[in-house]
Amino acid sequence: MTLETALTGFLTDPVVVAGWVVLVASSLVVLAWDLRTNNPETASMMKFAWGLSTLYSGPIALGAYWYAGRSQIAGDSIWRKGFRSVTHCYSGCGAGEAVGVVGMAGVLAVSSTALTAAVTFSLAYLFGFGLTIGPLLQEGVGLREALSDSFYSETASITVMEVAAIGTDIWIAGNAHIGDLLFWTGLAFSLSVGYFVAYPVNVYLVHRGVKGGMQNPTERGQTA
């Protein structure tokens, strides 16, 4: 049995899929409760990022939030900053990838893998950059500077994340149709792969000072 066959069987097992849906739903409930009850001062952008990431990756993203996104953490570190940075990137890129894959391969039923991948990549960059540019513009940063900062800080993370995610999705579910269970589970699995692969890239970018690590949850009212 090949790895592809084993993964396909795992991702289309009704028991596995049902269990994952329950885990994602439960993770979203726990996240919403904790953000509202224990961490209401979390920046709205990070609340949005943690929410979308948990929708994509369930307990994986919830675990990252528990480790790096709560004010109750013992102290901040480069590893925690890396998780906050990759989560911020993941929320936008994941949305772009989902829109691209579902729109091109699903709704429009485009048969060209290359075209679908190209459009999906473009949307991932658009959404990913947008989540960085938007807040900068709201802070009064000029459009040219916001574009430059976004390109400088996010390009490497988005590129690595999407190469891993889109490549995995094509490998596992490249021939699946929108009505197939594998179409959806392959997309979810590939998103999580991209999340993991891009994490060390974000740690390195934080280490080099390219990214600031987003909001330090132990310092209320401050953003990085």
N, C-alpha and C positions, 0 to 999 in steps of 0.2 A: 504493500500500500504506500503510495506516495504522500508527501506532506500535503500537497494540494487536495488530494482525495480525502485525507483525514480531516483537514480543516473544513472542507465542504460538508462532509457528513456531520461534523460537530455543529456547524453554523446553521444547519437545516434540521437539527434534532428538535422536535416540538417541545420536549421537556426542557432542554437547554434554553431555547428561545423564551419560553414562558417564564422560566426562572430569572432570566436576564431582565425581562420587562418588569417583573416584580421588584428586582433589585434597583433598577433605574427609578421607578416610581417612588420607592421607599427612600432612595438617596435624595431625590428632589424634595420630598417632604421634610427630611431631616435638615437639609441645607436651608430651606425656607424658614423653618422653625428657629434654627440657630442664628441666622442672619437677623431675624426679627427680634428674637429674645435676648441674645447674648452679644451680638455684634451689629447693632443698628447703625453705628457710625461708619461702617465700611463704605468706601466711596461707591457711588452709584454705578460707575463703570465696572468696578470689580464685582459688584453684586451681579450685574448683567453677565460678566465673563464667567463667573463661577456657575451661574445658573445654566447658561448654554453648554458649558463644558460638562456639567453633570448630566444634562440631557443627552449629550453624545456618548459619554463614557461612564455614567452611573457611579458606582462605588469607587472607581479609579479616581475620578475627579473629586469626589467627596473626600477621599483619603488625602488628596493633595491639599484641599481646602483645610482640612483638620490639621495638617502638618504645617501649612505655610500661610493660611489666610485668616486665622482667628487671632483676636487680641490676647487670647489666653495662652499663646505659645510662650515658652520660657524665654526666648530671645530670637532675634533675627539672625540670619546667616546667608551666605552666598547660595546655599542649596535651597533655602526657602525662597529667596529672591528669584532663583531660577524657575521654581514652580509657578510663582505669581506671573513672571514674564511669559512663560510658555503658555500658561492658561489664558492670558490676555490675547496672545497671538492666536491660540487655538480656537477661541470663541468666534473670531471673525473669519479665519480661514476655513473652519469647519462649516460655517454657514455658507460661505462661497462655494465650497466643494459640494455640499448637499444640493444647493440650488443648481449647480452646473450638471452634476450627475443625474439628478432627477429630471431636470428640464431637458437635457440633451438626449441621454440614453433612455430615459423613461417616457416622458410626455411626448417629445418629438420623435422618439424612436430612431435617432440618428445611428446609422450602422457604422460610421467611421470612428474607430477608436481614437485615432490621432486627433480628429476634429473635436471630439468630446473632451479629450484630455486637454487640448489647447484652450477651449472655452472654460473648462473647469479651473485650470491654472489661472486664467485671467480673472475669473470671478473671485478666486481665493485671494489673489493680490489686491483686488479692488476692495473687498470686504476687510481684509487684514489691514491695509493701509488706512481705510476709512475710520476704523476704530482708534487709530492713532492720530490721524489728522483732525478729526472732529473735536476731541477734547482740547487739542492745542489751539484751534481756532476760537473755541469758547473762552480760552484763557487770554485771548488777545494777540496771539502769535500770528504774524502775517502768513498768507497762503504760501508764498514761495518758501519761507523758512519752515513751515509745517510740512510741506512736501519733501523738502530736503532732509529734515529730521526723521521723517517716517521712512524714507528710502534708506537712509543710513542705518537706522536701528532695526528695521524689520525685515529687510530683504533676505538676509541669510537664513533667519528662522523660518520665514514663509517658504522659501525655496526648498529647504531640507524637509520640512514638514510635508509639503505637497508632493515632492518626489516620492517619499516613502508611502504616503497615504494613497495617492492616485495609482502608483505602481502596484500596491497591494490590492487595491480594488479591481484593477484590470486583471491581475493574476488570478484572483479568486472568483470574481463575479463578472468577468468581462463579457461573457455570453448570456448572462441572466437578463430577463425581461422584468419590467416594473411589477408584473403580477407574481413574480417568483419570490419566495421567501428569501432566497439567497441574495437577491438584489439589495434588500434592505439590511440583512445581517452582514453581508459583505461590506456595505458602506459603513456601518457602525464599527465593524472590526478594523477596517482600514483607517478610520479616523483615529482610533485609539493607538494604532501603530505609529501614525504620524506624531501623535502627542508624545509618546515615549522617545522616538528618535530625535525629536527637536529639543527635548529637555537638556541634554548636555550642551547643545549649541547655545541655548539661552544662558546656561551657567557660565559658559566661556564669554559670552557677550557682556554679561554682568561683570565678570572678573576684569575684562578689558575696559570697562567703563562706557561701553557702547550703549548699554541699557541700564536703567537705574533700579530695576527690580520692583517697579510699581509701588503701591502704598505699603509702608511698614505698618502692620496692624497693631503693633505695640505703641505707636505714636499717633494718637488720634488727631485728625485734622491735618496731617502732613502727608504729602505725596512725593514720590520720587520719579 
